[in-house]
Amino acid sequence: MPDSARPDVRRTIEAVWKLESARIVGGLARLVHDVGLAEELAQDALVAALEQWPAAGVPDNPGAWLTTVARRRAVDHIRRAQTATAQTATAQTAAAGTLALEEEQDDVLRLLFVCCHPALERDARIALTLRLVAGLANAEIARAFLVDEPRVARRIAAAKQILAAEGAGFTRPGTASTAGRLSSVLEVLYLIFNEGYSATAGEDLIRADLCREALRLGRMLAELVPGEAEVHGLVALMELQASRAAARIGPTGELVLLHEQNRGRWDRLLIRRGFAALLRARETSSPPGPYVLQAAIAVCHAQAPTAEATDWHRIAKLYDALVRLLPTPVVQLNRAVAIGMAYGPEFGLTEADALQSIPALRDYYLLPAVRGDLLSRLGRPAAARREFERALLLTQNRAEQEFLHRRATEMAGQNKSPAAADAAAAVDAEAAATAETLGEAAAAFLAKGGLDPATLRSYRQTFTRLRRALGDSLLIDELTADVVATVCTTAWGSAAPRTWNRHRATIRSFGVWCGRPEIATELIRRAEKASPPGGGLPAAGLSGADLTAPWADSRHPLRERVFWLLLHESAAPVSTVLALNVEDLDLDDRRARVGGRWVTWRAATARLVPDLIAGRASGPLFLTARRPAPDAPADRCPHTGRARLSYERAEYLFKRATGHTLKQLRTAAR
Amino acid sequence: MRFLMMQKPTDTAPDEKLFAEMAAFVEELTAAGVLLATGGLESGGIRMSSQGDEITVTDGPFAEAKEAAAGFALIEVGSKEEAIELGRRFRKIVGDGESTIQQVFG
């Protein structure tokens, strides 16, 4: 913003912008059918305000002023771009005056839907929502998410391009996809909220402000779609969590657990609002969804006058229902906690132990933290301490680290105090005094010398994983073949045989070195396939470690993974692979004839292709979400009406995912 | 940040039109997601004071009723300027008169 604007006027403009941007951008997007352009036009109006208001004074109705100026620019733009009569008519009606409240609200809702378009990645949805709907500047988004500003700007520009490429325009999704899109909007709002909620006292206030923004957008959405139970459920959940914001941070910035919080510091106003929102959700008489259930759980906590009075039986039942709808590892872990509280720590520990082989929870600090808590309640401080120390290694959050450190130290104290130690603890303590720990043994093993750098690097990887999974203070004597096998299978079970065997070899030589060769007995050597001549990555054209089998990363969409893998395995030209039709594929012989040549692939592609075909009998193999031009029937899927994936789009997606070009991928395959 | 907007009583009795406009304003604040609570206040009310051990309870009305509040809105916004902007819209609806905006701490 220009420096000429006096600070107070400038701040007024910013305030007006925050309150009005969603309505202004939404209204413009309806006119120009492109949110990116709509936002630029709105920004033009903002610049005009910054130039004019300091001298002319703030207008009587600043919001209306911005809207009028922005609309005028939109009309100019439409006239310049198009002379078609229909467009001019739109322009005239657009210029003509004010809109009904319902229309404005519809604009805001559509804007939210477009910002959470499925073609966008999660981070892009978040950034776009904060910028276009919440009216945050790039700098604010960057500060809130601890990234630099150019990165946010790039992310937003890329998101706008994708929306334009997808032809997202500014249409409301059809009834069939509305539900899916609404859940995407709710997810984005909750992610924004949680980002703010995890901010600690020492951090930039803007981070904590994210909670307020998410709540504001949620309350707004609840008025836009009052019949949607899950929207009210999410609002209820956020209100109730926000009600505990002040109580969950202690005087020195440390994290205070729910059951240790001073309930007098809970914000009764927000609690009441949470209750009211949940009642509104129930009034819709839809079956409870994930947000409603989570809000209901939050209500149980809010209703309990003391931690001891919490109705854990009810909470455990709600988690039973939630885990059926949302069987995520984190929900399963919370369910284990609830069961531990309702029926006793031994039951909770059984549930938590069952989660240890879930890969997604491998590096999740709360799993060892929860196990530590359950173990400490079972009177096993040494084992508990180990779990807290493991958890400590897995979190970056300062407040959480301090909390875990405190718990680990408490456990160590209990260990030494004979009064506190029961039989199990005494055994633990005795062992601790004599035996070597995993952390010490691993360090000694790596330092033993005679290892070349490559081997050392490979050994380190194995030990990092073992130590993270088991904790540094685990005694070597307690290391069993079963435990080692569980860790390895969770970590590398689905990795290439060569990777598996490498880690297996490390553990075998470590076992021999520390006199416990039996720890590797459960690890079975896997057969390695002979690598194809000259095949495999990295190779010529690629800069080594930058590109390691992007198709193996299941975070990428299936279409991209199959496409990359097929390019890699077939070494066929990009355009040939894109030209493949479903009816050309010979799945049994793993080949297809296209444009007079054979394209052949191997097992990895063959495994994934059926999922991509998904029952289609003909038409392009690789599709976009768009419809094709009417004059290109060969590029149209007869089942879905969608268009063939273009070279440009495929190139863009690959570049974005890996930083490389498709040509490099193909050359590498040879 | 939270702000308490308080409206002082005016000489003219509120009419139907004002009530309708106020309702629309409250609806707008709710739709914008910034309104936490709102309400009207009885004029006068009860006044309590204490001196030493003695607590005095006095029923209204009071002579200096003009200084009391007639209604309030508790809002949650990102800055003082946003609160002022909302206050500006409110003043436009209610016409001549006075209100205060104070930040709420804690």
Interface residues (C-beta under 8 A of the other chain):
Chain A: D8 R11 T12 E14 A15 V16 K18 L19 D60 N61 P62 Q105 D209 R212 E213 L215 R216 L217 G218 R219 M220 E223 L224 A246 L269 L270 R273
Chain B: T30 A31 A32 G33 V34 L36 A37 L74 E76 G78 S79 E81 E82 I84 E85 L86 K92 G106
